Amino acid sequence: MTITSETDLVAVHTEGAVITVRLNRPEKLNAVTQTMSEELVRIVRAINEDPAIRAVVYTGTGRAFSAGSDIATLDAYATPWEFRNRRDYCDALRELRKPVIAAVNGYAFGGGLEASLTCDIRIAAENASFAAPEIKLGWIGGGGMSALLASSIGASNAALMLMTGDPIDARRALAWGLVSEVVPAEELLPRAQELAAVIAARPPIAAETAKANLRAAANLPQEQAISYEREMQAITFATEDAAEGRAAFAERRDGIFHGR
């Protein structure tokens, strides 16, 4: 099936088994509105249901990855409870079963930082910067900011970002382990799509299971996480793809994987 966007504020492009999802509101630094959140929820569900899509690149148009939620729209929520129960774009990204690469092309602030943390792999342009500025406005992030940031860069570095709200540049993000690579801005999207294509060529059940295992490792005690991984290994070993992988290895050829 062909996945399309129902709003110009979110763009999608599919090439082979890779889909690129791009926030497309550059004049507002890709600040996310509720309409955009709801569209991302719909797109994520379509991606999960499409076996032809095996990897995702998530990025933004222009000079920002995303400045987070559009603050100008937040007063539209009648109550804090309504705000709490909104359909959130970070929640949508967490529901993706396919591997996701964040191509961070500028400002990743607030919910933009949270969105990047929700992705499995982060690659940054040299001009990228990262911040959790909510404290400057009197609140904190609510899309997994504290937990994901602390697990990514350590408690002290996370505290520095969360308690000051000040940005860090791409080189410091690389040194802290927030991103995997820093590349020139013009190479960012091609590099992210190249990496996504490599992942998409791997057996899809194994790739999605690797993602599930990483999430288990972050949320379970170590022995339980290892036990979970062992069970998932047994399941993937029994797939047709694993049999094809063993045959391809023995025959010294590339495997052809069908997600079965």
C-alpha positions as CSV (number, residue, x, y, z in Angstrom):
1,M,0.0,0.0,0.0
2,T,1.1,3.6,-0.5
3,I,1.4,5.7,2.6
4,T,0.5,9.4,2.1
5,S,0.0,12.4,4.4
6,E,-3.4,14.1,4.7
7,T,-1.8,17.4,5.6
8,D,1.0,19.5,4.1
9,L,2.4,20.0,7.5
10,V,3.8,16.4,7.5
11,A,5.5,15.0,4.4
12,V,6.2,11.4,3.6
13,H,8.4,9.8,0.9
14,T,8.9,6.2,0.3
15,E,11.9,4.7,-1.5
16,G,12.2,1.0,-1.5
17,A,11.6,-0.3,2.0
18,V,12.5,3.0,3.7
19,I,9.9,5.7,4.4
20,T,11.0,9.3,5.4
21,V,8.6,11.2,7.6
22,R,9.3,14.9,7.6
23,L,7.8,17.6,9.7
24,N,7.0,20.4,7.2
25,R,6.4,23.6,9.1
26,P,9.7,25.4,8.7
27,E,8.4,28.9,9.3
28,K,7.6,27.8,12.8
29,L,10.7,25.7,13.3
30,N,8.5,22.6,12.8
31,A,6.7,23.2,16.1
32,V,4.1,20.5,16.3
33,T,0.3,21.3,16.5
34,Q,-2.4,18.9,17.5
35,T,-3.3,18.4,13.8
36,M,0.3,17.3,13.1
37,S,0.3,15.0,16.2
38,E,-2.9,13.3,15.0
39,E,-1.5,12.9,11.5
40,L,1.7,11.3,12.9
41,V,-0.5,8.9,14.9
42,R,-2.2,7.9,11.7
43,I,1.0,7.6,9.7
44,V,2.7,5.4,12.4
45,R,-0.3,3.1,12.4
46,A,-0.1,2.8,8.6
47,I,3.7,2.1,8.8
48,N,3.2,-0.6,11.4
49,E,0.6,-2.3,9.2
50,D,2.7,-2.2,6.0
51,P,5.1,-5.1,5.7
52,A,6.8,-3.4,2.7
53,I,8.2,-0.7,5.0
54,R,11.1,-1.9,7.0
55,A,12.8,1.3,8.3
56,V,11.9,4.9,9.0
57,V,13.8,8.2,8.8
58,Y,12.3,11.0,10.9
59,T,13.4,14.6,10.2
60,G,12.3,18.2,9.7
61,T,12.2,20.7,6.9
62,G,14.5,23.8,7.0
63,R,16.7,24.9,9.9
64,A,15.0,22.9,12.6
65,F,14.4,19.2,13.4
66,S,11.6,20.4,15.7
67,A,11.1,23.1,18.3
68,G,8.7,20.8,20.1
69,S,5.0,21.5,20.7
70,D,3.6,24.8,19.4
71,I,3.4,26.8,22.6
72,A,0.9,29.2,21.1
73,T,-1.6,26.4,20.8
74,L,-1.3,25.0,24.3
75,D,-3.8,27.4,25.9
76,A,-6.5,25.8,23.6
77,Y,-6.7,22.9,26.1
78,A,-9.6,23.6,28.5
79,T,-8.1,21.8,31.4
80,P,-4.7,20.3,32.4
81,W,-6.5,16.9,32.2
82,E,-7.4,17.5,28.6
83,F,-3.8,18.5,27.9
84,R,-2.6,15.3,29.7
85,N,-4.8,13.1,27.5
86,R,-4.0,14.6,24.1
87,R,-2.8,12.4,21.3
88,D,1.0,13.1,21.5
89,Y,3.5,12.7,18.7
90,C,6.2,11.2,21.0
91,D,3.6,8.5,22.1
92,A,3.1,7.9,18.4
93,L,6.8,7.5,17.7
94,R,7.1,5.1,20.6
95,E,4.4,2.9,19.0
96,L,6.5,2.3,15.9
97,R,7.6,-1.3,15.6
98,K,10.0,-0.6,12.8
99,P,13.5,0.8,13.4
100,V,13.6,4.6,13.3
101,I,16.5,6.9,12.6
102,A,16.3,10.6,13.6
103,A,18.1,12.9,11.2
104,V,18.5,15.9,13.4
105,N,19.0,18.9,11.1
106,G,19.0,21.9,13.4
107,Y,17.1,22.7,16.6
108,A,15.9,19.7,18.6
109,F,14.3,21.6,21.5
110,G,11.7,20.4,24.0
111,G,9.4,17.9,22.4
112,G,11.8,17.8,19.4
113,L,14.5,16.5,21.7
114,E,12.0,14.0,23.2
115,A,11.1,12.9,19.7
116,S,14.7,12.3,18.8
117,L,15.3,10.4,22.0
118,T,12.3,8.2,21.1
119,C,14.0,7.2,17.8
120,D,16.3,4.2,17.9
121,I,19.3,5.9,16.2
122,R,20.2,9.6,16.1
123,I,22.4,11.3,13.5
124,A,23.0,15.0,13.7
125,A,24.1,17.7,11.3
126,E,27.0,19.8,12.4
127,N,24.7,22.7,13.0
128,A,22.3,20.7,15.2
129,S,21.6,21.7,18.8
130,F,19.7,20.0,21.6
131,A,17.8,21.5,24.6
132,A,15.2,20.8,27.2
133,P,14.0,24.4,27.7
134,E,10.7,23.8,29.4
135,I,12.1,24.7,32.8
136,K,12.5,28.3,31.5
137,L,8.7,28.5,31.0
138,G,7.7,26.9,34.3
139,W,7.1,23.3,33.4
140,I,8.9,20.1,32.4
141,G,8.9,17.7,29.4
142,G,6.3,15.0,29.5
143,G,7.1,12.8,26.5
144,G,9.8,10.7,28.2
145,M,12.3,13.5,28.5
146,S,13.8,12.7,31.9
147,A,13.9,8.9,31.6
148,L,15.2,8.8,28.0
149,L,17.7,11.6,28.5
150,A,19.2,10.0,31.7
151,S,19.5,6.6,30.0
152,S,21.1,8.2,27.0
153,I,23.7,10.6,28.5
154,G,23.8,9.8,32.2
155,A,22.2,11.3,35.2
156,S,24.5,14.3,35.7
157,N,24.5,15.4,32.0
158,A,20.7,15.0,32.0
159,A,20.4,17.1,35.1
160,L,22.5,19.8,33.6
161,M,20.2,20.0,30.5
162,L,16.9,19.6,32.4
163,M,17.7,22.1,35.2
164,T,19.3,24.8,33.1
165,G,17.3,24.4,29.9
166,D,20.4,25.6,28.0
167,P,21.3,24.0,24.6
168,I,24.3,21.8,23.8
169,D,25.8,21.6,20.3
170,A,26.2,18.6,18.1
171,R,29.8,17.9,19.1
172,R,29.0,17.8,22.8
173,A,25.9,15.6,22.0
174,L,28.3,13.2,20.2
175,A,30.7,13.2,23.1
176,W,27.9,12.5,25.6
177,G,26.4,9.7,23.5
178,L,23.2,11.5,22.6
179,V,23.9,10.9,18.9
180,S,25.8,8.3,17.0
181,E,27.3,10.4,14.2
182,V,27.7,14.1,13.3
183,V,27.9,14.9,9.6
184,P,27.9,18.0,7.4
185,A,24.3,19.3,7.0
186,E,24.2,18.5,3.3
187,E,25.1,14.9,4.0
188,L,22.6,14.3,6.8
189,L,19.5,13.1,5.1
190,P,21.4,10.9,2.5
191,R,23.4,9.3,5.4
192,A,20.3,8.6,7.4
193,Q,18.5,7.1,4.4
194,E,21.6,5.1,3.5
195,L,21.7,3.7,7.1
196,A,18.0,3.0,7.0
197,A,18.4,1.1,3.7
198,V,21.1,-1.1,5.3
199,I,18.7,-1.9,8.2
200,A,15.8,-2.4,5.8
201,A,17.9,-5.1,4.0
202,R,18.2,-7.1,7.2
203,P,15.6,-9.7,8.1
204,P,12.6,-7.6,9.3
205,I,11.5,-9.9,12.1
206,A,15.1,-9.9,13.5
207,A,15.3,-6.1,13.2
208,E,12.0,-5.5,15.0
209,T,13.0,-8.0,17.6
210,A,16.3,-6.3,18.2
211,K,14.3,-3.1,18.8
212,A,12.0,-4.9,21.2
213,N,15.1,-6.4,23.0
214,L,16.6,-2.9,23.5
215,R,13.4,-1.6,25.0
216,A,13.3,-4.6,27.3
217,A,16.9,-4.0,28.3
218,A,16.0,-0.4,29.3
219,N,12.9,-1.4,31.3
220,L,13.6,-4.8,32.9
221,P,16.1,-6.0,35.5
222,Q,19.2,-7.4,33.8
223,E,18.4,-11.1,34.4
224,Q,14.8,-10.7,33.1
225,A,16.1,-8.7,30.1
226,I,18.6,-11.5,29.3
227,S,15.9,-14.1,29.7
228,Y,13.6,-12.2,27.4
229,E,16.3,-11.9,24.8
230,R,16.9,-15.6,24.9
231,E,13.2,-16.3,24.3
232,M,13.2,-13.9,21.4
233,Q,16.3,-15.5,20.0
234,A,14.6,-18.9,19.9
235,I,11.5,-17.3,18.2
236,T,13.6,-15.6,15.5
237,F,15.8,-18.8,15.0
238,A,12.6,-20.7,14.0
239,T,11.6,-18.2,11.3
240,E,11.9,-18.9,7.5
241,D,14.2,-15.8,7.4
242,A,16.6,-17.4,9.8
243,A,16.7,-20.6,7.7
244,E,17.3,-18.5,4.6
245,G,20.1,-16.7,6.5
246,R,21.8,-20.0,7.3
247,A,21.4,-21.2,3.8
248,A,22.8,-18.0,2.3
249,F,25.8,-18.2,4.7
250,A,26.5,-21.7,3.6
251,E,26.2,-20.9,0.0
252,R,28.2,-17.7,0.2
253,R,25.4,-15.5,-1.2
254,D,23.2,-12.6,0.0
255,G,20.0,-13.7,1.8
256,I,16.6,-12.9,0.5
257,F,14.3,-12.2,3.4
258,H,10.5,-12.0,3.4
259,G,9.5,-11.4,7.0
260,R,8.3,-14.9,7.7
